[in-house]
Amino acid sequence: MSLESEFESRFKCPKCGNEKAEAKKLAMTGTGLSKILDIQMNKYLAVSCLYCGYTEFYRLDIVEGKKGVIGDVLDVIFG
């Protein structure tokens, strides 16, 4: 199961209670030299509620950076 589908299957919107979501990986530039050179160093997983649009962002280096930790992180996030 991919990281995106794992987050989508466990999602429950804290704002409206909806359980349907879409998850996408995205990358952004930082400030300073990385912005000038368009180096996308900041990588996130965005999980958005399909009903109200509420979105949560998770740092990919933390969520997927260490093998075996993904389940532990998801358990902490989703209970």
C-alpha positions as CSV (number, residue, x, y, z in Angstrom):
1,M,0.0,0.0,0.0
2,S,1.4,3.4,-0.9
3,L,1.9,6.2,1.6
4,E,-0.8,8.3,0.0
5,S,-3.4,5.5,0.1
6,E,-2.5,4.7,3.7
7,F,-3.2,8.3,4.7
8,E,-6.4,8.4,2.6
9,S,-7.8,5.2,4.2
10,R,-7.1,6.4,7.8
11,F,-8.2,10.1,7.3
12,K,-11.0,11.6,9.3
13,C,-11.4,15.4,8.9
14,P,-11.2,17.2,12.2
15,K,-13.3,20.0,10.9
16,C,-16.3,18.3,9.3
17,G,-15.9,14.6,10.2
18,N,-15.8,13.4,6.6
19,E,-13.7,10.3,6.0
20,K,-12.9,10.7,2.3
21,A,-9.6,12.4,1.4
22,E,-7.1,12.8,-1.3
23,A,-3.3,12.7,-0.6
24,K,-0.6,14.1,-2.9
25,K,3.2,14.5,-2.5
26,L,4.5,18.0,-3.2
27,A,7.8,19.9,-3.1
28,M,8.5,23.5,-2.5
29,T,11.4,25.8,-2.6
30,G,12.7,27.4,0.5
31,T,14.1,30.9,0.9
32,G,17.3,32.5,-0.2
33,L,19.6,30.6,-2.6
34,S,17.2,27.6,-3.0
35,K,14.5,30.0,-4.1
36,I,16.7,31.7,-6.6
37,L,18.0,28.4,-8.0
38,D,14.5,26.8,-7.8
39,I,15.8,23.9,-5.7
40,Q,12.8,22.1,-4.1
41,M,14.2,21.0,-0.8
42,N,11.0,20.9,1.2
43,K,8.9,17.8,0.5
44,Y,5.4,17.2,2.0
45,L,2.4,15.0,1.8
46,A,-0.8,17.0,1.6
47,V,-4.0,15.3,2.7
48,S,-7.2,17.2,1.8
49,C,-10.8,16.5,2.9
50,L,-12.9,15.9,-0.2
51,Y,-15.9,17.6,1.4
52,C,-14.7,20.8,3.0
53,G,-11.2,21.2,1.6
54,Y,-9.4,21.2,5.0
55,T,-5.8,20.2,4.4
56,E,-3.0,18.8,6.6
57,F,0.7,18.8,5.6
58,Y,3.2,16.1,6.8
59,R,6.9,16.3,6.2
60,L,8.0,13.4,4.0
61,D,11.5,13.2,5.6
62,I,9.8,12.4,8.9
63,V,7.0,10.2,7.7
64,E,8.9,8.1,5.1
65,G,12.5,8.8,6.1
66,K,13.0,5.9,8.4
67,K,11.9,2.4,7.4
68,G,9.6,0.8,10.0
69,V,8.5,4.1,11.4
70,I,5.6,4.8,9.0
71,G,3.2,2.6,11.0
72,D,4.3,4.2,14.3
73,V,3.8,7.7,12.9
74,L,0.4,6.9,11.5
75,D,-0.7,5.4,14.8
76,V,0.4,8.6,16.6
77,I,-1.4,10.8,14.1
78,F,-4.6,8.8,13.8
79,G,-4.7,7.1,17.1
